Amino acid sequence: MSEFYVKPGDSVTFAKTVGETDIYLFAGITGDFAVNHVNEQYMARSKYGRRIAHGALLIGFASTCSSMMIEKCHGTAGDETPVSLGYDKVRFLGPVYIGDTLTLTYTISEVDLAKRRSRSDIKVVNQKGELVGVAQHILAWVKDKG
């Protein structure tokens, strides 16, 4: 195959307002009931002044972006299945509060044809235009059996 499913510069975006339900459902699923996520009174005394979202919740939103990228090239996947190999260089640069609207941009930065992989840059920006998170993601296209 001379061409790949994605190319550098291909991009998708996903936007979501973080609600209190998101925080509590995520806490319940993961078991992370840390006070900075679920205790408003405690966080009122902190530098942040109120509860903040789990950083790992942002990675969940990043996963949505990778699925969107896969869906974008779904019809061209041929005899390979795209799967996530994970995230690198994950950084939470600023707080995400309940009520913040996040926009994630997932952009293919490189393709490795020999390894059947792509690497993407992920940027998370809040409604004020502040960069609150970054990461890189690796997708691999794995040959189907038989």
C-alpha positions, 0 to 999 in steps of 0.5 A: 500500500503506497498511501496511508490512512492518515497524513500529517496535518489531518485533524479533528476537533471535539468540544464538551462542557464539563459538567458535575455529572461528568466528574461524579461518574468518572470518580465512580468508574475510576474510584478516584474520589479525591477531595480536589474533585468532589469536595467543594468546601475543601477546594474553596480554601485552595489556590483553585477556589473550587473543584477541578476535573480529573486530569485523566478525564481529559485523556478520555476526551482525547480518546474520543478524538482518536476514535473520531480520526479512525472514523474519518478514515474508516472506509479506507482501513482495508485489512487492518484494525486501528488501535491505540498504543497510548499517550506520551508527553501528557501534561495538565497545564491548567485547571479545568473547572466544572462548567468549562467548555473544552475544545480538543484538537487532534492533529496527525504530526507524523506517519511511520509506514514501516511500523504502520503507525501515526503520531498525533499532537493533542491540544486542550483549550478552555473557553477562554482560549487557555491551553490547559492540556497537551499530549501525543497519541500513537495509533497503530494499524494492526493486520487482520487475521487471515 
